[in-house]
Amino acid sequence: MEYVDYYKILGLDKNATQDQIKSTYRKLARKHHPDLNPNDKEANKKFQQINEANEVLSDPDKRKKYDQYGKDWQHADQFEKARQQPGGFGDGGGQGYSFTGDDGGDFSDFFSSLFGGGGRGSRQTRYRGQDLNAELHIRLSEAYETHKKTITINGKNIRLTIPAGIENGQVIKLKEQGADGVNGGPKGDLYITFVIENDSAFRRDKNDLYITVKIDLYIAVLGGEINVDTMNGKVKLKVAPETQNGTKTRLKGKGFPVYKADGQFGDLFVTYEVTIPKNLSDRHKELFKELSQHSQ
Amino acid sequence: MKNDRLIPAAEFCRYYHVEDAFINSLHDYGLVEITTIEHTRFIDTEKLAELEKFARLHYDLDINVEGIEVISYMLQKIQDLQNEVIVLRQRLQLYEI
């Protein structure tokens, strides 16, 4: 256990007045206060040292004891005996601030050895940890189903369940998964922003999906049945005769799952793109010409 | 805002030994949202941690509300930058493997 030079911590000499101690302490406390230095362990440590120095030097009784026995803290118990004598030290009391500790937990071993357990009994301020933000990239096909993922934030593995239907840019809050609190304060929260990368042929708009499907001229004219991809497999779709290029059809409930609404899905909108046959044979050309003459 | 997430401003003031005028000033500077229901003013419990911080800055460090507003803005900016650094570091890792 090392001797702690409280005067040095506050940058004062041994003859400093109470006003000087008070004003220096407040100045340093403002500089190193945990609220002003979130996630800064060095500042937090410095703040505790300043607090401890103030706890001792702002209290005439403790200051006297420290001045007398500080370097010889092993013999501090003699001080206690002296205190019992007539003319011993009275119960002094310096100006206290609300962020001084109350159980010695924040104080050094040196302090505890010299003064026992605690400070002057004022409240110990607990600080909530900093909120953290992270970005999580997932594929559209992953967002289609509820799944679990493990992410690493500040070296800590966090397993989270991503509900189906999560949207691009959506933020979810994981309570108390942020930075650790100070002095036993609660942890901060973790905010995860989802970035959804499209790995499919679908375009997503909220819970609806859009896809363009090519159909050949003959099906467009005569009608027929085609297979259309959905997010969870193929479905058969009847194409009405004389379907025009750009015609849209809606497949109800074949879109994207609705976020946190079990069993509910958006719709899938299919746009037909009619393809004109290429590399026609002579026979085909003849038939088209014949068709053309009939339609005039 | 759900009503079960609200606590009366007066209760907060009593518990934290904070003057009502301080809450009003924070509200005037847009630092705290106050919801009034049937003439009673309420604070969102989600904002309590932030409000506690403002109270500490004011009462422990003698920082006035104008100062708290600037600090709040700067801290948010620092946090945004720190978060951006985290995201960029994570992206960078993809290229470093």
Boltz contact constraints between the chains, C-beta under 6 A:
constraints:
  - contact:
      token1: [A, 30]
      token2: [B, 61]
      max_distance: 6.0
  - contact:
      token1: [A, 35]
      token2: [B, 53]
      max_distance: 6.0
  - contact:
      token1: [A, 35]
      token2: [B, 56]
      max_distance: 6.0
  - contact:
      token1: [A, 35]
      token2: [B, 57]
      max_distance: 6.0
  - contact:
      token1: [A, 97]
      token2: [B, 60]
      max_distance: 6.0
  - contact:
      token1: [A, 98]
      token2: [B, 60]
      max_distance: 6.0
  - contact:
      token1: [A, 99]
      token2: [B, 60]
      max_distance: 6.0
  - contact:
      token1: [A, 128]
      token2: [B, 49]
      max_distance: 6.0
  - contact:
      token1: [A, 133]
      token2: [B, 83]
      max_distance: 6.0
  - contact:
      token1: [A, 135]
      token2: [B, 87]
      max_distance: 6.0
